[in-house]
Amino acid sequence: MTSKYPYVLSTQLLMLSIDVLFNALSVLCYGNNMALLLIFILQDTLLIMLSLVLFVSFTATFVFQLGLIHIVMLQFLPTVIVSIFYTFVSIGYHYASLSSTWDDQSINIFMRAPLLSFFIFHKVISCIFYSYYKRTALQISDPKYNSDSTWLRELFIKHMNEKAAKLEARAAAIN
């Protein structure tokens, strides 16, 4: 049986590349609000799809299926936070840039300090998002998360011992 992770990884990297393309196209299409609106809708939809693919990748790991959800979530929590933050920053930037030029397309948003600052902030956050997401996509396709191994068995035993100790402490407190 072949592994599904190379396909998922290539899909994730393709979707990241498309997001980079949308960011580049949005700069080239300033002045054409309908084209920008289409690009922004596609980009925001793509960001939501990227987050969904990431969460599906988490749930498909052997670690997650074993019940050690907290390990996966703690390991990749920064990526989840950055993904959600980038999605909201993108939606905010898209709204601000379109609403400022919708009535008068001759307005250059690069000459307005608040919009220029938001533009730069969006691009910086996008670079951070790309690096975190790519790192997580590569790590989650690592065989150690997707197959049985000694470190995983040790983690599972430790987790079960901790649960047993909590149950014993709770039972002792009741008695």
HELIX and SHEET records of a PDB file:
HELIX    1   1 TYR A    5  LEU A   28  1                                  24    
HELIX    2   2 ASN A   33  THR A   59  1                                  27    
HELIX    3   3 PHE A   62  GLN A   65  1                                   4    
HELIX    4   4 ILE A   69  THR A  101  1                                  33    
HELIX    5   5 ILE A  109  MET A  111  5                                   3    
HELIX    6   6 ALA A  113  ILE A  140  1                                  28    
HELIX    7   7 PRO A  143  ASN A  146  1                                   4    
HELIX    8   8 THR A  150  ILE A  174  1                                  25    
END                                                                             
